[in-house]
Amino acid sequence: MYHFIAYWLELKYDRRAVTALEYGLIAGIIVAVIALGFGVLGTNLSNKFSKVGNSL
C-alpha cells in the first residue's frame, strides 16, 4: 500500500502528464473542427452536384 501512495505522490508533481493532456485536448479540438468542416463542405458540395445533375 505504501508503494501505491508513494507512486501517486510522485505523479502529483510530474508535469509531463499535464502537457500530454493539453496536447490531447488540442488534437481533439482540431479533429472536431476538421470533421465539422468536412460535414458542412460535404453537404454544400452534394447540393451543388444535385443542382448540376438536375439542370442537365
Buried (B, 14 or more C-beta within 10 A) or exposed (E): EEEEEEEEEEEEEEEEEEEEEEEEEEEEEEEEEEEEEEEEEEEEEEEEEEEEEEEE
